[in-house]
Amino acid sequence: MCYIISNDFYDYKEDKNMIITIICDVLGKENNGTTVATMNLIRFLKSQGHDVRILCGDQDKKNEKNYYVVPNFSFGKLLDKYVAKVGVALAKPDKEIIKNAINDADLIHIMVPLSLGLATIKVAQTLDRNIPITAGFHMQAENFTSHLKMNKFKLVNHKFYRLLYKYFYKYVDGVHYPTKFIKDTFESNLKSSAILPKAYVISNGVNEKVKKEKIDKPEEFKDKIVVLTIGRFGREKSQDTLIKAINLSKYKNKIQLICAGLGPNENKYKKLSKNLPVQPIFKFFDRDEIIKVINYSDIYVHPADIELEGIACLEAIACGKLTIVSNSPLSATKNFAVDDSCIFNKRKPKDLARVLDYWIENEDLRHDYEQKYFDSSKVYNQKKCMQNMEKMMIEVIDTKAKTPMLINEKTNSLN
C-alpha cells in the first residue's frame, strides 16, 4: 500500500509530545544534503517540544545532551583516508548504546540504510515493546555504485535496491521518500510480490532563511557573469561537465564560476580548470555565506547525473535564480526545470555551453524565468514539509498501536 502526502499540505494539528530517536549512520558537518535534511528535521522536532535523541558516530558529540555516540568503523589506513576525503565518518554499531538510545522511544526514525540503522532494527526487535520505525530513503543505488565505478551497470544497481529492501526496508513501518522520483525508482526495482511499507513522499524542503534578497556582487565580480554550482566534489555531481562547458562558451572570458562544496575530486577539477581565462573559485561556504552567494549569482547550474532530490538546487530556485539542470534519468532535479530551455543533455559540455550562452544572451527573458522559478518554490516551504514529517510519525505510531504484537518471522532472517 502506498500513502503519499503531497506538497498540497493538509491542515496541521499539534499533537502530543513524543520521544523520537533519530539514527544517523552519517552526520557530521552540514556539507551534504542528507546531513542538512537530518539537522533540519531534528531542529524542527525539538521546536515542537518533542524529546529528540540522536544516535550517531560523531565523536565530537560525546557528552552532549541527548546524543548517543557509537564508535567509528576503521577499514585500514588507505580506506579510512578515502572515507575521510569523502567527508564522512561511518558509525560502528554498539548494542548497549543502541538499546539505551531507543529503549523508551515512541518512534525510531532511521536516516539511511547502513550498518547502524540495520543494527537498530535488530535491537528493537529484541525488546518487549513494539516500537514503530520509520526510515528515510536518502540513498540512491548509483550514489553508492559510482564510488566503485559501477553506476552504469543496471544489473548491479537493480540488485542493490533489492538488497536494500530485503535487509532493511521490509522491516520498517513507513518510508519517507524526498521525491516521487526516488519512490518510483525504488519500487520499480522490486519484485511485484514485495510487501511494501507505507510510502510518504515529502520534500526535505527549503529553510525560511534561504530567501530572495537584493545582494550586490563583490567588487571583483562586477563585470563578470557569475555562474554558481553547489554540491560535493564527486564524480556523480558532474562539475567537470560544467567546467568543460564554460571553456566552450562564447562568453568564457566573462564567466566567473563558483564551485561551492567539498569532496574528493577538488584537485582534479582545479587541474581541469587551469585553461579557463577566469579561474573558478572552489570553496566551502557556511550557511549564511552561501545564501548571499546564491543571491548575487546570475545563473545557477546543477549538472549532477545522480540526484535523489537536490536541496541545493531547490535553494537556488527559492532565491529566484535561473536554474539549468541535466536531463539525466537518474536525477530528480530535471523535474524542477521551468521548461526544456533550462535543460541540457547529461555529460554533454557542448550542449551545456549552448544553454548557458542562450541565457547569457537573453537577459530580459532570464528575468522573466527567474520569477517563474521563484513562484515554483513555494511548495517546498520547509516548515510545511517538516509538519508533514511529524504527521507521518504520528500516523505510524497510531497505526502500530492498533497492531497486536506478534512473534515476527522476519526477525529470524535479520539475525
C-alpha positions as CSV (number, residue, x, y, z in Angstrom):
1,M,0.0,0.0,0.0
2,C,1.2,3.5,-0.7
3,Y,0.2,6.6,1.2
4,I,1.5,9.8,-0.2
5,I,1.5,13.2,1.5
6,S,1.7,15.6,-1.4
7,N,3.0,19.1,-1.3
8,D,-0.6,20.3,-1.2
9,F,-0.4,20.4,2.5
10,Y,-3.0,19.1,4.9
11,D,-4.4,21.1,7.8
12,Y,-1.8,20.7,10.5
13,K,-2.8,20.0,14.1
14,E,-0.5,19.9,17.1
15,D,-0.3,16.5,18.8
16,K,1.2,15.0,21.9
17,N,5.0,15.3,22.5
18,M,6.9,12.3,21.6
19,I,10.3,10.7,22.4
20,I,11.9,10.2,19.0
21,T,15.3,8.6,18.4
22,I,17.0,9.7,15.1
23,I,19.5,7.1,13.8
24,C,22.4,8.8,11.9
25,D,25.0,6.5,10.3
26,V,26.4,9.7,8.8
27,L,26.1,13.1,10.4
28,G,29.0,15.5,10.8
29,K,29.2,18.9,9.2
30,E,26.2,20.3,7.2
31,N,28.1,20.0,3.9
32,N,25.8,17.5,2.2
33,G,22.1,17.1,1.5
34,T,21.5,14.2,3.9
35,T,23.1,15.9,6.9
36,V,21.3,19.2,6.2
37,A,18.0,17.3,6.0
38,T,18.8,15.4,9.2
39,M,19.6,18.6,11.2
40,N,16.6,20.4,9.8
41,L,14.3,17.6,11.0
42,I,16.0,17.5,14.4
43,R,15.7,21.2,14.9
44,F,12.0,21.2,13.9
45,L,11.0,18.3,16.1
46,K,12.8,20.0,19.1
47,S,11.0,23.2,18.3
48,Q,7.7,21.4,18.6
49,G,8.5,20.2,22.1
50,H,9.5,16.6,21.3
51,D,12.3,14.8,23.1
52,V,14.7,14.1,20.3
53,R,17.6,11.7,20.8
54,I,20.4,11.3,18.2
55,L,22.3,8.1,17.8
56,C,25.4,8.7,15.7
57,G,29.1,8.1,15.3
58,D,30.3,11.7,15.7
59,Q,32.9,11.6,18.4
60,D,32.7,15.4,19.0
61,K,29.1,14.9,20.2
62,K,30.2,12.8,23.2
63,N,28.8,14.1,26.5
64,E,26.3,16.4,24.7
65,K,22.8,16.1,26.0
66,N,20.5,13.6,24.1
67,Y,23.4,12.4,21.9
68,Y,24.3,8.7,22.0
69,V,27.6,8.2,20.3
70,V,28.9,4.9,19.0
71,P,32.5,4.2,17.7
72,N,33.5,4.6,14.1
73,F,34.5,1.8,11.7
74,S,38.1,1.5,10.6
75,F,38.8,-0.1,7.3
76,G,42.6,0.3,7.4
77,K,44.7,3.3,6.6
78,L,44.0,3.6,2.9
79,L,40.2,3.2,3.1
80,D,40.0,5.4,6.2
81,K,41.8,8.1,4.3
82,Y,39.4,7.8,1.3
83,V,36.3,7.8,3.6
84,A,37.7,10.9,5.4
85,K,38.3,12.6,2.0
86,V,34.7,11.9,1.0
87,G,33.8,13.8,4.2
88,V,32.1,11.2,6.3
89,A,32.7,9.0,9.4
90,L,30.8,5.8,9.4
91,A,29.2,4.7,12.7
92,K,30.0,1.3,14.1
93,P,27.1,-0.3,16.0
94,D,27.2,-0.9,19.7
95,K,24.2,-2.9,21.0
96,E,24.2,-1.4,24.5
97,I,24.4,2.2,23.3
98,I,21.7,1.5,20.7
99,K,19.5,0.0,23.4
100,N,19.9,3.0,25.7
101,A,19.0,5.3,22.8
102,I,15.8,3.6,21.8
103,N,14.6,1.8,25.0
104,D,11.8,4.2,25.8
105,A,11.3,5.8,22.4
106,D,7.8,6.3,21.0
107,L,9.3,6.1,17.5
108,I,12.6,5.4,15.8
109,H,13.5,7.3,12.6
110,I,16.5,5.9,10.6
111,M,18.0,8.3,8.1
112,V,20.0,5.9,5.9
113,P,20.0,2.1,5.5
114,L,23.6,1.5,6.7
115,S,25.0,-0.6,9.5
116,L,23.8,1.5,12.4
117,G,20.3,1.6,11.1
118,L,20.2,-2.1,10.4
119,A,21.6,-2.9,13.9
120,T,19.0,-0.6,15.4
121,I,16.2,-2.6,13.8
122,K,17.7,-5.9,15.2
123,V,18.0,-4.4,18.7
124,A,14.4,-3.0,18.6
125,Q,13.1,-6.5,17.7
126,T,14.6,-8.0,20.8
127,L,12.7,-5.6,23.1
128,D,9.3,-6.4,24.6
129,R,7.8,-3.3,23.0
130,N,6.5,-2.9,19.5
131,I,8.4,0.3,18.7
132,P,7.3,2.0,15.5
133,I,10.1,2.5,12.9
134,T,10.2,4.9,10.0
135,A,13.1,5.3,7.7
136,G,14.3,7.9,5.1
137,F,15.2,6.9,1.6
138,H,18.3,9.1,1.1
139,M,20.5,6.5,-0.7
140,Q,20.3,6.2,-4.4
141,A,21.9,3.0,-5.7
142,E,24.1,4.9,-8.1
143,N,25.4,7.2,-5.3
144,F,27.0,4.0,-3.8
145,T,28.0,2.2,-7.0
146,S,29.6,5.3,-8.5
147,H,32.3,5.1,-5.8
148,L,33.1,1.6,-7.3
149,K,32.8,3.0,-10.9
150,M,29.9,0.6,-11.5
151,N,27.0,3.0,-11.6
152,K,26.4,2.3,-15.3
153,F,25.8,-1.4,-14.6
154,K,22.0,-1.6,-14.4
155,L,22.0,-5.1,-13.0
156,V,24.3,-4.1,-10.1
157,N,22.0,-1.1,-9.3
158,H,18.9,-3.3,-9.6
159,K,20.4,-5.8,-7.2
160,F,21.4,-3.0,-4.8
161,Y,17.8,-1.9,-4.5
162,R,16.6,-5.4,-3.9
163,L,19.1,-5.9,-1.1
164,L,18.0,-2.6,0.5
165,Y,14.5,-4.0,0.6
166,K,15.4,-7.5,1.7
167,Y,17.7,-6.5,4.6
168,F,16.2,-3.1,5.6
169,Y,13.1,-1.5,4.3
170,K,10.8,-4.6,4.6
171,Y,11.3,-4.3,8.4
172,V,10.1,-0.7,8.8
173,D,6.6,0.7,9.2
174,G,6.8,3.8,7.0
175,V,9.3,5.1,4.4
176,H,10.0,8.8,3.8
177,Y,10.8,9.5,0.1
178,P,12.1,13.1,-0.6
179,T,10.7,12.8,-4.2
180,K,8.3,10.7,-6.1
181,F,11.2,10.1,-8.5
182,I,13.1,8.0,-5.9
183,K,10.0,6.3,-4.7
184,D,9.1,5.1,-8.2
185,T,12.8,4.2,-8.9
186,F,13.0,2.0,-5.8
187,E,9.6,0.3,-6.1
188,S,10.1,-0.4,-9.9
189,N,13.2,-2.4,-9.0
190,L,11.4,-4.7,-6.6
191,K,9.5,-7.9,-7.2
192,S,5.8,-7.5,-7.7
193,S,5.2,-9.7,-4.7
194,A,7.1,-7.4,-2.4
195,I,5.0,-6.2,0.6
196,L,5.9,-2.5,0.8
197,P,5.7,-0.4,3.9
198,K,3.6,2.8,3.7
199,A,5.2,5.4,1.5
200,Y,5.3,9.1,2.3
201,V,6.5,11.4,-0.4
202,I,7.7,14.6,1.4
203,S,10.3,17.1,0.2
204,N,13.1,17.9,2.7
205,G,12.1,21.5,2.0
206,V,13.9,24.8,1.8
207,N,14.6,26.6,5.1
208,E,12.9,30.0,5.5
209,K,16.4,31.6,5.9
210,V,17.0,30.8,2.3
211,K,15.2,33.6,0.5
212,K,15.4,36.0,-2.4
213,E,17.4,39.1,-1.5
214,K,19.0,42.0,-3.3
215,I,22.7,41.3,-2.7
216,D,25.3,43.3,-4.7
217,K,28.1,41.3,-6.3
218,P,31.5,41.7,-4.7
219,E,33.5,44.4,-6.5
220,E,35.8,41.9,-8.2
221,F,32.8,40.3,-9.9
222,K,31.0,43.5,-11.1
223,D,32.0,43.0,-14.7
224,K,31.5,39.2,-14.6
225,I,28.7,36.7,-15.2
226,V,28.6,34.7,-12.0
227,V,27.7,31.1,-12.6
228,L,27.2,29.1,-9.4
229,T,27.1,25.3,-8.7
230,I,26.7,23.8,-5.3
231,G,27.5,20.2,-4.4
232,R,30.0,17.7,-3.1
233,F,33.0,17.4,-5.5
234,G,32.3,13.9,-6.6
235,R,32.0,12.0,-9.8
236,E,28.2,11.8,-9.8
237,K,27.8,15.6,-9.3
238,S,29.5,16.1,-12.7
239,Q,31.1,19.5,-12.0
240,D,33.7,18.6,-14.7
241,T,30.9,18.9,-17.3
242,L,30.3,22.4,-16.3
243,I,34.0,23.3,-16.3
244,K,34.3,22.0,-19.8
245,A,31.1,23.8,-20.9
246,I,32.4,27.1,-19.7
247,N,35.6,26.5,-21.7
248,L,33.4,26.1,-24.8
249,S,31.2,29.1,-24.1
250,K,31.4,32.3,-26.3
251,Y,31.5,34.2,-23.0
252,K,34.2,32.3,-21.2
253,N,36.2,35.5,-20.7
254,K,33.4,37.0,-18.7
255,I,32.2,33.9,-16.7
256,Q,33.2,33.7,-13.1
257,L,32.5,30.1,-12.0
258,I,31.9,29.5,-8.3
259,C,32.0,25.8,-7.2
260,A,30.7,25.6,-3.7
261,G,31.4,22.5,-1.7
262,L,34.0,19.9,-0.6
263,G,34.9,16.5,-1.9
264,P,37.5,14.0,-3.2
265,N,37.6,15.5,-6.8
266,E,38.5,19.0,-5.8
267,N,42.2,18.8,-7.0
268,K,41.1,17.1,-10.2
269,Y,38.6,19.9,-11.0
270,K,41.2,22.6,-10.2
271,K,43.6,21.0,-12.6
272,L,40.8,20.8,-15.3
273,S,40.1,24.5,-14.8
274,K,43.6,25.7,-15.4
275,N,43.0,26.7,-19.0
276,L,39.9,28.8,-18.2
277,P,40.6,32.6,-18.7
278,V,38.8,33.4,-15.4
279,Q,39.9,31.0,-12.7
280,P,37.0,29.4,-10.8
281,I,36.6,29.6,-7.1
282,F,36.4,26.3,-5.2
283,K,35.2,26.9,-1.6
284,F,33.0,25.6,1.1
285,F,30.7,28.4,2.3
286,D,28.9,28.4,5.6
287,R,25.1,28.7,5.5
288,D,24.9,32.5,5.8
289,E,27.6,32.9,3.1
290,I,26.1,30.6,0.6
291,I,22.7,32.3,0.7
292,K,24.5,35.6,-0.2
293,V,26.4,33.9,-3.0
294,I,23.2,32.4,-4.4
295,N,21.5,35.8,-4.4
296,Y,24.3,37.7,-6.2
297,S,24.9,34.9,-8.8
298,D,23.5,35.4,-12.3
299,I,22.8,31.7,-13.2
300,Y,22.7,28.5,-11.1
301,V,23.7,25.2,-12.8
302,H,23.1,21.8,-11.3
303,P,24.9,19.4,-13.6
304,A,24.6,16.2,-11.4
305,D,24.0,12.9,-13.2
306,I,22.7,11.3,-10.0
307,E,20.5,13.3,-7.6
308,L,17.8,11.9,-5.3
309,E,16.4,15.4,-4.5
310,G,18.9,18.2,-4.8
311,I,18.3,20.6,-1.9
312,A,21.0,23.0,-3.2
313,C,19.1,23.2,-6.4
314,L,15.8,23.9,-4.6
315,E,17.6,26.6,-2.5
316,A,18.7,28.3,-5.7
317,I,15.2,28.2,-7.1
318,A,13.8,29.6,-3.8
319,C,16.1,32.6,-4.3
320,G,14.7,33.1,-7.8
321,K,17.7,32.1,-9.8
322,L,17.6,31.0,-13.4
323,T,18.4,27.3,-12.9
324,I,19.9,24.9,-15.5
325,V,19.8,21.2,-14.9
326,S,20.8,17.9,-16.5
327,N,18.3,15.7,-18.3
328,S,19.8,12.6,-16.6
329,P,17.2,9.9,-15.9
330,L,18.9,9.3,-12.6
331,S,18.3,12.8,-11.3
332,A,15.2,14.3,-9.7
333,T,16.3,17.9,-10.5
334,K,15.2,17.7,-14.1
335,N,11.6,17.9,-12.7
336,F,12.4,21.3,-11.2
337,A,13.1,23.0,-14.6
338,V,10.5,25.5,-15.8
339,D,10.8,24.1,-19.3
340,D,13.2,22.4,-21.7
341,S,15.1,25.7,-22.4
342,C,16.7,25.2,-18.9
343,I,17.8,21.6,-19.5
344,F,20.9,20.2,-21.2
345,N,21.9,16.7,-22.3
346,K,23.7,15.0,-19.4
347,R,27.5,14.8,-19.6
348,K,27.5,16.9,-22.8
349,P,29.6,20.0,-22.3
350,K,28.9,21.4,-25.7
351,D,25.1,21.2,-25.1
352,L,25.5,22.8,-21.7
353,A,27.6,25.6,-23.3
354,R,24.7,26.2,-25.8
355,V,22.2,26.5,-22.9
356,L,24.5,28.8,-20.9
357,D,25.1,31.1,-23.9
358,Y,21.4,31.3,-24.7
359,W,20.6,32.5,-21.2
360,I,23.5,34.9,-21.1
361,E,22.3,36.5,-24.4
362,N,18.7,36.7,-23.3
363,E,18.9,38.7,-20.1
364,D,15.4,40.1,-20.2
365,L,13.8,36.7,-20.7
366,R,16.1,35.4,-17.9
367,H,14.5,37.8,-15.5
368,D,11.0,36.5,-16.5
369,Y,12.2,33.0,-15.8
370,E,13.6,33.9,-12.5
371,Q,10.2,34.9,-11.4
372,K,8.7,31.7,-12.7
373,Y,11.3,29.7,-10.7
374,F,10.7,31.8,-7.6
375,D,6.9,31.2,-7.8
376,S,7.5,27.4,-8.2
377,S,9.5,27.2,-5.0
378,K,6.6,27.9,-2.6
379,V,5.5,24.3,-2.4
380,Y,8.9,23.5,-0.8
381,N,8.4,25.6,2.3
382,Q,10.4,23.7,4.9
383,K,8.1,24.3,7.8
384,K,5.2,22.7,5.9
385,C,7.4,19.8,4.8
386,M,8.6,19.2,8.4
387,Q,5.0,19.3,9.6
388,N,4.3,16.6,7.1
389,M,7.2,14.6,8.6
390,E,5.7,15.0,12.1
391,K,2.3,13.9,10.8
392,M,3.9,10.8,9.2
393,M,5.4,9.9,12.6
394,I,2.2,10.4,14.5
395,E,0.3,8.3,12.0
396,V,2.8,5.5,12.1
397,I,2.7,5.4,15.9
398,D,-1.1,5.3,15.9
399,T,-1.2,2.6,13.2
400,K,1.4,0.5,15.1
401,A,-0.6,0.9,18.4
402,K,-3.6,-0.8,16.7
403,T,-1.4,-3.7,15.5
404,P,-1.1,-6.6,18.0
405,M,2.5,-7.6,18.8
406,L,3.1,-11.0,17.2
407,I,6.2,-13.2,17.1
408,N,7.7,-11.8,13.9
409,E,9.1,-14.4,11.5
410,K,11.1,-11.6,9.8
411,T,13.3,-11.3,12.9
412,N,14.9,-14.6,12.3
413,S,16.0,-13.5,8.8
414,L,17.7,-10.5,10.3
415,N,19.9,-12.5,12.7
